[in-house]
Amino acid sequence: MPYPVFFSLLFYIGTLAATQTAYGGRFMALRWVALIIVTAVSAVYWVYRGAPLRVKPKSNGSVWVFVYLGATLISVAVAENLIFSGMKWATHTMLIVTCMVFLRGSFSLQTSNQVMFILKLLTTALLFLSILKPDTMTILDTSYFRGAMGDPNSMGHIAAICALIYLHGAITGRAKRWRTVQLIIALIGVVILLLSGARSSMVLLLVGVGLMNFYYGLTRSLFRSPLAKSVILILIALMLVVARPALFKLHSAAMNFITKDVYSSEGFSKKTVFSTRERLWSDAWEGFKRRPLLGWGFGAIADMPTDWSISPTSVDVIRDVTNDILFTLEGSGLVGFAAYLGLIISILRQSPTGQQISRLRKSRRIGMRAKQMLLSACYSILKKSYTLRQELIFQKGTENGIDSESIQLPLDHSHTIMYILSVSLIALFLFDCSAFSAGSIISAIFWMSAGTAGLLHSDAVRNGNRIIGNGVKQPAI
């Protein structure tokens, strides 16, 4: 990634991180300036690299980006508050085009490492800022931990994302000490998440861990062993007999976490689990039914004021966004929702291929970390075009008898964590936060992850038809 683009992206994400804290009020307007800068710089570099001449929309899913933006623009044209919806759409367009088109169409594959560096740097900074310098408690605060963030849910989102990316680093890292450090940070993130009481963040974490387990096969070998199965069953039996009182306390704590402490008085039911969401969802559904085709305008709600004046934030103008499906239906109607659904499906189709999954699971069984580090370093040094770089590395690997599968492994790791992040955040957006706010660090992380995963997925599909190893052409999976 060229330095101007890297630092402008870091500046934008940094301002977003600052606004998520209780100390970030002064950065509310600056984040929009940063968004304009990163969009302009990445667009210039995209054109300079000649990327528009090489764009193949059907191969990288960019076509759905423009279909989605066109469909939501229609809802802006018929919006009740044209200024609000127009500005909301414009900032969202800058973010999504920057991440899904400009960055994806012009960056090299090493960009994923730089994106991951930015994510680790800022989420770690926010995590430790919340531990070392939490904001002063007010009468509006609850017993849930929010640290330096504006509310416990924001704290939980950052902690869950931090835990996921560091857990992945602990699994795939090469140096033992660095893997240990990353595992410790991941555990700290999980503890902070539990203290925040953010249930939607727990959904994010569980989805991410489940996908990580699937792609890396972490428990496959464990449950294949009869001895391991026997040990697990014995441990469960001992826990049921010896630690039964502790299990009851754990069950009670889990229920209180899920129901936000309503469980003891009303029992476990849909009403108690979604008590903080039911009114918001029903209001959004009623708004959709009143204007089902084109909605009330992108980012708008049925009862928002029509005399909104321009300001750095839309707080107290619209209700909390807690479900992107209902958000899209109410704001952009069925037309916008259809395009949104197509865009989300195109992101979900960026999953690692069968060949990649095979390499990922194999990497857990053989000791090849030093070799991967050497190959990755050689890969980063080469500065020529993508095609020539790939041909040189595959030719070198074949001549020296190096397993060609190990050459792609570092990129497989990057693709996997970026895809896991994007899918986990889609799950989060069903219960809290939104992918449509360019002023939210969670939204920016989602689009950065989705764009990078798309770049790496395109590379994986192309490499599926390359001549590798013994010279036999391998079909894409």
Secondary structure, 3 states (H helix, E strand, C coil): CCHHHHHHHHHHHHHHHHHCECCCHHHCCHHHHHHHHHHHHHHHHHHHCCHHHHCCHHHHCHHHHHHHHHHHHHHHHCCCCHHHHHHHHHHHHHHHHHHHHHHHHHCCCCHHHHHHHHHHHHHHHHHHHHHHCCCCCCCCCCCCCCCCECCHHHHHHHHHHHHHHHHHHHHHCCCHHHHHHHHHHHHHHHHHHHHHCCHHHHHHHHHHHHHHHHHHCCCHHHHHCHHHHHHHHHHHHHHHHHCHHHHHHHHHHHHHHHHCCCHHHHCCCHHHHCCCCHHHHHHHHHHHHHCCCCCCCCCCCCCCCCCCCCCCCCCCCCCCCCCHHHHHHHHHHHHHHHHHHHHHHHHHCCCCCHHHHHHHHHHCCCCCHHHHHHHHHHHHHCCCCHHHHHHHHHHHHHHCCCCCHHHHHHHHHHHHHHHHHHHHHHHHCCCCCCCCCCCCHHHHHHHHHHHHHHHHHHHHHHHCCCEECCCEECCCC
